[in-house]
Amino acid sequence: MSFDQQFDKVAHADGFIAALDQSGGSTPKALRMYGVDESEYSGDDEMFDKIHEMRTRIVTSPSFGGDRILGAILFEQTMDRTIDGKESADYLWSEKNVVPFLKVDKGLAEEADGVQVMKPMHDLDDLLARAKAKGVFGTKMRSVIKTADADGIARVATQQFRVGRQIVEAGLVPILEPEIDIHSETKAEAEDLLRAEIMTHLGHLRPDEKVMFKLTLPDVDNHYSEVMDHPNVVRVVALSGGYSREDANARLARNTGMIASFSRALTEGLSAHQSDEEFDAMLDSSIQSIFEASRT
């Protein structure tokens, strides 16, 4: 498994990153959207079995492949499971030519100063070592910004970059995700503050410290062009953040060089009750629309 090959694909190829990393808190909603009611499973073990069935169906679909999908972000439990008899990360790369990433955050702390920073990650070094051994290329971790509070946004950026450097030291490429809530009444102002913080922190990285970003689609088109052009930045991807797939694709297409990393917008319209033919056709259509929006 070639890190250099994967790096080149993620940095330069056309395509987008599929976010398949719903964790415990977001799994019931993801399953409901997929047509699996909470009455159909009992307890966390059965719930995670159901979501793994959904992810497996997506990843093994003929529509899902490295011709349009650069990478896929996995939940820790998905990394520890198998797909068609292979470990999930190995299956993605060896069978689908899709670069595996891992969600490493443990959820969000309580809101303060208009933001939610990440909860402590006490076992991060061990998790990164396990991920590296399983062939994972990079990671993703999410904070949330609710209002344009300068102190809060500074804390989010500082934490993201501090943990990002720890991930770089472990030999992985981090995706920093300081999400701005799309419903924020001060979204545009928060985007200005966040961009300034990102550029300041990028200026302190060594040349060999390479990072990626997953950012909310901005109110001002090409707002993050300066970030994308920075030599330490491998790629900037966009989260759908609650926008419909149609709206997210339209916004993404207006941001040159930004590519998608959609979760809910990717799986929109998929159902456990569809035949394989219906499922694959819907997934193919979704992937193609997101792929085209990511090529602008």
Stockholm file with secondary structure:
# STOCKHOLM 1.0

chainA/1-296         MSFDQQFDKVAHADGFIAALDQSGGSTPKALRMYGVDESEYSGDDEMFDKIHEMRTRIVTSPSFGGDRILGAILFEQTMDRTIDGKESADYLWSEKNVVPFLKVDKGLAEEADGVQVMKPMHDLDDLLARAKAKGVFGTKMRSVIKTADADGIARVATQQFRVGRQIVEAGLVPILEPEIDIHSETKAEAEDLLRAEIMTHLGHLRPDEKVMFKLTLPDVDNHYSEVMDHPNVVRVVALSGGYSREDANARLARNTGMIASFSRALTEGLSAHQSDEEFDAMLDSSIQSIFEASRT
#=GR chainA/1-296 SS CCHHHHHHHHHHSSCEEEEECCCTTTHHHHHHHTTCCGGGCCHHHHHHHHHHHHHHHHHHSTTCSTTTEEEEEECHHHHTSEETTEEHHHHHHHHHCCEEEEECCCCBCCCBTTEECBCCCTTHHHHHHHHHHTTCCEEEEEEEECSCCHHHHHHHHHHHHHHHHHHHHTTCEEEEEEEECTTCTTHHHHHHHHHHHHHHHHTTSCTTCCEEEEEECCSSTTTTHHHHTSTTEEEEEEECTTCCHHHHHHHHHTSTTCEECCSHHHHTTCCTTSCHHHHHHHHHHHHHHHHHHTTC
#=GC SS_cons         CCHHHHHHHHHHSSCEEEEECCCTTTHHHHHHHTTCCGGGCCHHHHHHHHHHHHHHHHHHSTTCSTTTEEEEEECHHHHTSEETTEEHHHHHHHHHCCEEEEECCCCBCCCBTTEECBCCCTTHHHHHHHHHHTTCCEEEEEEEECSCCHHHHHHHHHHHHHHHHHHHHTTCEEEEEEEECTTCTTHHHHHHHHHHHHHHHHTTSCTTCCEEEEEECCSSTTTTHHHHTSTTEEEEEEECTTCCHHHHHHHHHTSTTCEECCSHHHHTTCCTTSCHHHHHHHHHHHHHHHHHHTTC
//
